[in-house]
Amino acid sequence: MNAVLTSPVENPFALEQTEAYLRWRERKLVATPRRAEELVVEVRDPRALTDSEVDKLRRVCATANMAVYSSSLGSLADKDIVRRIGARLGLHRLQTNPFADEDGISALETAPEKSARGYIPYSNRRLLWHTDGYYNPPAQRIRAFILHCVRPAAAGGENRLLDPEIAYLLLRDADPEHVRALSASDAMTIPANTDEGMTPRPAQSGPVFSSDAGALHMRYTARTRSIAWRSDAATRAAVERLRQILETASPYVFTLRLAPGQGLVCNNVLHDRSAFTDVPGAGRLVYRARYAERIAAP
């Protein structure tokens, strides 16, 4: 077993700790929601969450690593909404990126000058399955993010969502060797970024699955360009099995189209986004904030 997932204390994500895993697996499958509606928490005003609303969001996140808040704010364009929600959930350390605004929160909308440089979140093209920050070094892990919808697209723009713990569980049940392969320290490498005008980023190698202060951390992208997988049969088999899990209809994969005033709070779950069509002058606008902390259980 690769040392990444090894721990001297009880750790359900360590392959040698079968009993701990089976106990965790039973609890996980009992608690995990099976319908997207089970993720939704109605809130009066996300800018001033009550203690009860915070507790409900934390409880849903504790079972699925994600929750959806729904409010009557509608298409109010105010990034302070995201910042206040994050603070109430214990999220304070924003992990910025080159295209985030000065406040560290990104306004995701079609922007030809950004999408032309290959930054798909700023286009209306589909986004493949991934976790955020898969190109970051361990010291800059993204453990949680928030998406807040100001305006949905006229058509399309749905997200599919999968709890990384469920992805791990399904892979381990299929064959523990899949987990072993994807826990290798060089399982997935993102080549260096030498985009002109941007701060150069060196090549970043690391595992897909790793233990992070007792929690499971997942680093993944389904893209086939600008990525290099470890060249061995075990890794190829594991990557293919994970691809099948993500593309097979499952009660664990939720499809979500955020409405104005709704948002997703999560511990960096696997997600994608379908292509979409905008209305001229009123295109899709979603605020995104990424954090170094996780959303703690209540």
C-alpha positions in Angstrom: 0.0 0.0 0.0 1.3 3.4 -0.9 2.2 5.5 2.2 -0.2 8.2 1.1 -3.1 6.3 2.5 -1.4 4.6 5.4 -2.0 5.6 9.0 -1.1 4.1 12.4 -4.6 5.0 13.7 -8.0 3.7 12.4 -8.3 4.9 8.8 -11.1 3.5 6.6 -9.1 4.8 3.6 -6.1 2.6 4.3 -6.2 -0.6 2.3 -4.8 -2.7 5.0 -7.5 -1.7 7.4 -10.3 -3.8 6.0 -12.5 -3.9 9.1 -12.4 -0.1 9.5 -13.3 0.3 5.8 -16.3 -2.1 6.1 -17.6 -0.2 9.2 -17.3 3.1 7.4 -18.8 1.7 4.2 -21.9 0.5 6.0 -22.4 3.9 7.6 -21.8 5.8 4.4 -24.2 3.8 2.3 -27.0 4.2 4.9 -26.5 7.9 5.2 -25.9 8.9 1.6 -28.8 10.6 -0.2 -30.2 9.0 -3.4 -32.0 12.0 -4.8 -30.8 15.5 -5.6 -33.8 16.9 -3.7 -32.4 15.5 -0.5 -29.5 17.9 -0.8 -31.6 21.0 -0.7 -31.8 23.3 2.3 -34.2 26.2 2.2 -32.8 29.4 3.7 -34.4 32.8 4.3 -31.4 34.9 3.3 -28.0 33.4 2.5 -26.3 36.6 3.5 -27.4 36.0 7.1 -27.7 32.3 7.7 -29.3 31.4 11.0 -27.7 28.9 13.3 -30.4 26.4 12.3 -29.7 26.8 8.6 -26.0 26.5 9.1 -26.6 23.3 11.1 -28.8 21.8 8.3 -26.2 22.6 5.6 -23.5 21.0 7.7 -25.5 17.9 8.3 -26.3 17.4 4.7 -22.6 18.0 3.8 -21.7 15.4 6.5 -23.6 12.7 4.6 -22.9 13.7 1.0 -20.0 16.2 1.1 -22.3 18.7 -0.6 -25.5 20.6 0.0 -27.6 23.0 -2.0 -29.1 26.1 -0.4 -32.2 27.7 -2.0 -33.3 31.2 -1.3 -35.6 33.9 -2.7 -32.8 36.3 -3.5 -33.3 35.7 -7.2 -30.8 37.3 -9.6 -29.2 39.7 -7.1 -25.6 40.2 -8.2 -23.6 40.5 -5.0 -20.4 38.5 -4.4 -20.7 39.3 -0.7 -23.4 36.5 -0.7 -20.7 33.9 -1.3 -18.2 35.4 1.2 -20.8 35.5 4.0 -22.0 31.9 3.4 -18.4 30.7 3.4 -17.7 32.5 6.7 -20.7 31.0 8.4 -19.6 27.5 7.3 -16.0 28.1 8.6 -14.5 28.8 5.2 -12.1 31.8 5.4 -9.0 31.1 3.4 -9.8 31.7 -0.3 -7.7 29.9 -2.8 -7.4 32.2 -5.7 -6.5 31.6 -9.3 -5.1 33.8 -12.2 -8.6 34.7 -13.5 -10.3 35.3 -10.1 -11.3 38.8 -9.3 -9.2 40.9 -6.9 -11.4 39.7 -4.0 -10.5 36.1 -4.8 -14.0 35.2 -6.0 -14.5 34.3 -9.7 -17.4 35.5 -11.8 -18.0 32.6 -14.2 -19.5 33.8 -17.4 -18.6 33.6 -21.0 -15.5 35.7 -21.7 -14.0 35.2 -25.1 -10.6 36.6 -24.1 -10.3 33.9 -21.4 -11.9 30.9 -23.2 -9.7 31.5 -26.3 -6.7 30.7 -24.0 -8.2 27.4 -23.1 -10.0 28.3 -19.9 -13.2 26.4 -20.4 -15.1 27.6 -17.3 -15.3 31.0 -19.0 -16.9 29.5 -22.2 -20.2 27.9 -22.9 -18.6 24.6 -23.7 -19.0 21.5 -21.6 -16.7 20.8 -18.7 -15.6 17.3 -18.2 -15.6 15.5 -14.8 -13.0 17.0 -12.4 -12.3 18.2 -8.9 -11.2 21.8 -8.5 -7.5 22.5 -8.2 -6.3 19.2 -9.6 -3.3 21.1 -11.0 -2.4 22.6 -7.6 0.4 21.3 -5.3 -0.6 19.7 -2.0 0.2 22.9 -0.1 -2.5 24.7 -2.2 -5.2 22.0 -2.0 -8.8 23.2 -2.6 -10.9 21.4 0.0 -14.2 23.2 -0.5 -15.9 25.5 -2.9 -19.1 27.4 -3.3 -21.1 28.1 -6.5 -23.8 30.8 -6.3 -26.2 31.2 -9.3 -27.1 34.8 -10.2 -28.4 33.9 -13.7 -28.7 30.4 -15.2 -28.2 29.8 -18.9 -31.1 30.0 -21.3 -30.6 26.3 -21.9 -28.1 23.8 -20.6 -25.5 24.5 -18.0 -26.4 21.5 -15.7 -23.9 20.1 -13.3 -23.5 16.4 -12.5 -22.2 15.8 -9.0 -20.6 12.8 -7.2 -19.3 12.5 -3.7 -15.6 11.5 -3.9 -16.1 9.1 -1.0 -18.7 7.3 -3.1 -16.3 7.2 -6.0 -13.6 5.7 -3.7 -16.1 3.2 -2.3 -17.2 2.0 -5.7 -13.7 1.7 -6.9 -12.5 -0.2 -3.8 -15.5 -2.5 -4.1 -14.7 -3.3 -7.7 -11.0 -4.0 -7.0 -8.8 -2.6 -4.1 -5.9 -2.6 -6.6 -7.7 0.3 -8.4 -7.4 2.4 -5.2 -3.8 1.3 -4.7 -2.9 2.4 -8.3 -4.6 5.8 -7.9 -2.9 6.4 -4.6 0.6 6.3 -6.1 2.5 9.6 -5.6 3.0 9.9 -9.4 -0.4 8.5 -10.5 -1.4 11.7 -12.3 0.8 14.4 -13.7 -0.4 17.8 -15.0 2.3 19.2 -17.4 3.8 22.6 -16.8 1.7 25.7 -17.8 3.8 28.1 -19.9 0.8 30.2 -21.1 2.2 33.6 -22.1 1.3 36.3 -19.7 0.6 34.0 -16.8 2.9 33.0 -13.9 4.6 29.8 -15.1 3.4 26.7 -13.2 5.7 23.7 -13.0 4.5 20.1 -13.8 2.5 18.8 -10.9 2.5 15.1 -10.1 0.5 13.5 -7.3 -2.1 10.9 -6.3 -5.7 10.8 -7.1 -6.6 9.6 -3.6 -4.8 10.7 -0.5 -5.6 11.1 3.2 -5.9 14.7 4.4 -6.0 15.0 8.2 -8.3 12.0 8.4 -10.5 13.0 5.4 -10.3 11.7 1.9 -8.9 14.1 -0.7 -9.5 13.4 -4.4 -7.6 15.0 -7.2 -8.9 14.2 -10.7 -9.7 15.3 -14.2 -11.3 13.4 -17.0 -9.6 15.5 -19.7 -7.3 13.6 -22.1 -5.1 16.5 -23.2 -2.5 18.2 -21.0 -2.5 15.2 -18.6 -0.2 12.2 -18.2 -1.2 9.1 -16.3 1.4 6.7 -14.8 2.2 4.3 -17.6 1.4 0.9 -16.2 -1.5 -1.6 -16.6 -2.8 -1.1 -13.1 -3.2 2.6 -13.5 -4.8 2.3 -16.9 -7.3 -0.2 -15.5 -8.1 2.0 -12.5 -8.6 5.1 -14.7 -10.9 3.2 -17.0 -13.0 1.8 -14.2 -13.3 5.3 -12.7 -14.4 6.6 -16.1 -17.1 3.9 -16.3 -18.3 4.8 -12.8 -18.6 8.5 -13.8 -20.4 7.8 -17.0 -22.8 5.1 -15.8 -26.3 6.0 -14.6 -26.3 5.8 -10.8 -28.4 7.0 -7.9 -25.2 8.5 -6.4 -24.7 10.9 -9.4 -26.9 14.0 -9.0 -27.9 16.3 -11.8 -28.4 19.9 -10.8 -29.3 23.1 -12.6 -29.0 26.0 -10.2 -31.7 28.6 -10.3 -31.2 32.3 -9.3 -30.6 32.5 -5.6 -29.5 28.9 -5.3 -26.0 27.7 -4.6 -23.9 24.6 -4.0 -21.6 24.3 -1.0 -19.3 21.3 -1.0 -16.1 19.6 0.0 -14.7 19.7 -3.5 -16.9 17.1 -5.0 -16.5 15.6 -8.5 -18.5 17.6 -11.0 -19.0 18.4 -14.6 -21.0 21.0 -16.6 -23.0 20.5 -19.8 -22.7 23.0 -22.6 -25.1 25.8 -22.6 -26.8 28.6 -24.6 -27.0 32.2 -23.4 -29.5 34.9 -24.0 -27.7 38.0 -25.5 -27.2 40.6 -22.7 -28.2 38.3 -19.9 -25.8 35.4 -20.0 -25.2 32.7 -17.4 -23.4 34.2 -14.3 -22.2 32.0 -11.4 -20.0 33.1 -8.6 -17.3 30.6 -7.5 -15.2 30.7 -4.3 -12.6 28.1 -3.5 -11.3 27.5 0.0 -8.4 25.8 1.8 -10.7 24.5 4.6 -13.3 21.8 4.5 -16.9 22.2 5.6 -16.8 20.6 9.1 -19.5 18.3 10.3 -21.9 19.8 12.9 
